[in-house]
Amino acid sequence: MVKVENLVKRYGSNYALNDVSFEIGEGEVVGLLGPNGAGKSTAMNILTGYLSSTSGAAYVNGINILDDPIEAKKYIGFLPEQPPVYPDMTVLEYLNFVYELKSVKLDREGHLGEILSVVKLTDVKDRLIRNLSKGYRQRVGIAQALVGDPKVIIFDEPTVGLDPKQILEVRNLIRNLGQRHTVILSTHILAEVQAVCERVIIINKGKIIADERTEDLTKTIEDGYHYEVRVSGPTGQVISALKKISGVKSVEPTGTKDGDAGIYVVETMGSTDVRRAIFNVCAQNNWPMIGLAPTGTDLESIFIRLVDRSDRKILGGRTR
Ligand code: ADP
């Protein structure tokens, strides 16, 4: 349904995209994950026909977006990071406006009524957009992407700036849309991909560094878990006692303190859960433990591990 071949976008000597290729089948819900500056928006903007590429090609439903953007756009609904809503229109006036802009042929009343119901805006359809909360405005943005019933819907950072309840609502909505549409969700939030997408494409510095099922990525993340332990006790003895725990690979003092407690990072072998054993060892030695939490699950740490893993695959053919 969506195909990207050797896409390159260069700004001067800087590559925003550097030879990116992927293919997304009908009905897939795929997350495009990467830190700020990775190249996600550039990829989205090329896919939606807003930006040209330096080289390479992008297709939607077999149509080359760069050759025939008007035809290709009929198959795409796009929610940009800043939804293009008009504050002085009511929700329904705005959706009618988008309906005409996109020259949609579907039965107007039935189609817009269904969209309002899917995004739960029916009750506020006659309100001015300027008077809606940010969460509701985001739903109006999603509604405009659905006008014309496009096969592919692309969301760029759809939950930025929303409160936790609104975030859950928007994620649920996107997941449900995946039952009828091909969905691409661009985000820098790992948990968002884990909550919504079945597949994840990870992009860093303009290159794809992983393309796999979300559950496999989660395993990679959990493989070799790191815990941060805060414990009061003689540093040398703490390190040697924690190292003796079965399943512990390494113990590193961070050199920082929390009150009189030292802060250590414990790395495990595989996905062994060593938390109970750490607690027991500290208790037996009368070392007060004031903190124990997983660490290294932030995007930066995961990238380091993924890049490390792909380097190892290239060097020694070893996989986990
Ligand atoms: P993301 O959406 O993942 O945050 P972007 O696609 O916005 O990343 O940006 C990728 C890289 O391209 C960044 O290094 C950014 O600074 C650069 N870039 C994006 N747009 C332009 C532009 N118009 N001119 C120059 N550099 C740009």
Residues whose N, C-alpha, C, O or C-beta is under 5 A from the ligand:
A	BS01	ADP	Y11 A16 P35 N36 G37 A38 G39 K40 S41 T42
